[in-house]
């Protein structure tokens, strides 16, 4: 039996990278995975990876998954997404907020439109999706909400290091807000048996997005495989909610703490 047998997991940003790895890992443990992203078929994004790839890979491995196209910058799409998952998969037990839109530009050059879009997708959308799934989780007396963050949420050193001018301030601001949402929501929902955690990679993960922005390379010996994040996400989303909640966790440190290996 898998550790997530009988549970429905909604994973956003599941067409590639960390989201696709988490979706595959959850499905391998028996979850019915609702994989969501904007990119459903090839040729619709400048980055490789589609929902067809993710869902096809899960099904080929014997798992259960459904694809759900959604633009999380649109409130109506978020509401429609949750409604469709309920109809096609069932009540959502696990919500993984992984989707992101990211621009790396110094603050002095950042446009208001891009800043608003980043905050909408990385902070407002996770908040809204949580609001949409909380009632069902409360009714069942259990649930897991996981927000995918980044080391960029940490405050920079002063004097700054050599990477300070790469334009990650707005990205870090969004992730810091997401982490504060996680701990605050964990406190609010503790009595309801709903775990809320934030999880970030310990080291940069070579995904289509990080490769596109030149944050790492495919042969970087210091990079972290996406399977490490998937294992850490699984640990947070299958533990009893009262035991692992309100954490600002980092993948490798969390796995070491729990005595787990990949």
N, C-alpha and C positions, 0 to 999 in steps of 0.2 A: 504493500500500500504506500502511496505517496503521502508526503506530509501536508499537501494541500488538497487532498481528495475531497470532492464535493463543493469546493469553494470557487467562486467567480472572482476573477481579478481583472480590473480595468487598468491597462498600462498605456499611458499617453506617450507620444513620441516614440512609437514602437516600430517604426519603419527601418531603423538602422541603429548602430552603436549600442549604447548602454541600454536603451529601451528595448531593442530587439533581443539583447542577451537576457534581460530580466524576464521578458515574455517567454522565451524558450526555456529558461530555468524553472519558472513557475509551472509551465505546462508539463515539463518532465516530472514534476512532483504531483501531478494529478489535477491541477487547477484547470478550469475552463477559462481561457484567456481571451479577453476582449481587447484586441490590439487596435489602437487608434493613432492616426496621423493624418497629415494632409496628402502625403504621397502614397497613392494606392497602386499605381501602375508605372512601369518604366517610362522615361521620357518626360515626366512632369516635374522634375526637380534637377537642379544642377549638381546635386549630390547623389551618390549611389545608394541604393537601398529603398525598398518599397514594402508596403503592407503585404503585397502578394508574396514577396520573398519570405517575410517573417512567418506569416500564416502557413504558407506552403511548406516551409522547413519544419514547423511544429507538427503539422499533420503527417508529413513523411516519416517523422520520428515516432508516430503513434499517439501524439497528443491531440488536444482539442483546442481549437482557436477559431475566432471569428474576426473579420476585418471591419472596422468602422471608420469611414472617412469623416474628418471633422477639422474645422479651422477654429482653434481654441481662442482666437482673438475676438470671436463673435459670440456674444452671450447666448443667442438662440441656438447656435451650433452645440454649445456645451449642454444646454437643456435637452436638445434632440438626441445627443450622444447617450446620455444617461437613460433616457426613455427607451432608446433602441436596444441598449444592452439589457435592460430589464426584460424587454419583450423576447429577445433572441437567446439570451443566456441565463437570465434569472437575476435575483437580487445581488447587488455587488457587496462582496465581503472584504475585498482588498482594493484600494485605490492607490496607484503609483503615479504621482505627478512628475513626469520626466520631460515633457515637451518644453522646448525652448526656441526662441528666436533671438539671435545674438549678433550684435555689431560691436566690433572692437575699434573704437574711435575715441580720441581724447575728449574730455568733457567740453573744452572750449570750442570744439568743432561738431559736437553732437546735436542733431536736429531734434526738435520737440516731437516730431512724428515718430522717429525711431525710438526715442526714449519711452514714449507712451505705449508703443507696440510691445517693447520688451517687458515693461511692467505689466501690461495686460496679460501676456501669455505666461510669464514666469511667476507672477504674484496674484493678480486678480483671478485668473483662471483656476489655479489650485484652490483658492479660497472658495470660489463659486462651486466647483466640483465637490469639494468637501461638504458644503451646505446641502448639495443635492443628494449625497449618499448617507449623510448622518442620520436622517430619520429612520431609514431601513436598518441601519446598523444598531441604532438604539432599540428598535423593536425586537431585534434578534438577540440583543445583549452582548454583541461582540462585533469587532471590526478592526481593520488595520489601514491606516493612511500613511503613506511614505512619500516624502518630498525629496527629490533629488537635488542636491546642492553642489557646492564647489569650494575648494580651498580659497577661491577668490573672495569669499565672504569674510575672510579674516582681514583685519586691519593691516595695512602695509607698514613696513618699518620706516622710520625716519632717522637719518637720511635714507632715501629709497634705494632699492636695488636696481640692477640694470634693466629689469623688465617693467619698471614703473611707467614708462612712457608708451606702452603698447596699447593703451586704450581700454583697460579692463575695469575702470571705475564704475561705470553704470552697470555692467554685468555683476560686479561684486555687490553693488547696492541692492540689486534685485535678489541675489542669493541670500544676502544678510536679512532682508525682509522676509524671505521664505523660511529661513531658520527661526526667526522670531515668531512667525505664524505657527510653526511646528510646535514649539515649546508651549506657547500660549494655548493652542488648541488641545494639546495633550493634557494640560491642567484642567481645562473646561470639561473634557470628555472622560477623565479618569474614572469617575464614578459610574459611567455608562459602559465600561468594559471595552472602550475603543482606544487602541494604541495609535499614537501619532509620533512619527520620528522623521528626522532629517538625516540623509546619508550622502556623503561626498566621497569621491575617490581619494585615496591617499596620494596618488601620483596621477599625472595626466594620462588619460586613456586614449589610445590611438583609434579614433572614430572618424568617419567621413567629415564631421564638423571640425574637429581639432586639427585634422590634417589639412583641411581647406584653409584654416586660419593660421597655419604654420606654427601651431603650438607644440607639435611633436612630429616624429617621423615614424614610418612603419617599422623601421629597424632600431628604434630608440631603446637601448638596453635598460633604461630607467623607467620606461612606460609601464602602465598597469593594464593587463588584459581585461576586457569587459567582463569576462567570466568571474573575476574577483568581485566586482560590484554586484553581479547577479547572485553570488553566494551570500554576500552580506545582506542584500535585500531580502532574500529568502529567510535568513535568520531572523530579521526584524519582523517579517510578516507571517511567521508561523509560531513565534513564541507567545505564551500567555500575555495578553495586553497589560496586565498589572505588573509584569516582570520586566518588560522592555518597552518603555514609552518615555516620551519627553527627551529623547537623546539627540544630540548633535553629533552624529557618529561619522567616523572615517573608516572606510572599508577594511583596510588591512589591520588597523588597530582593533576594530570590532571583532574580526575573525580570530585574532590572536587572543583577545579577552575571553571569547567563548570556546577556545580550544579547537577551532575549526580550520581546515585546510582546503585548498582548491586543487 
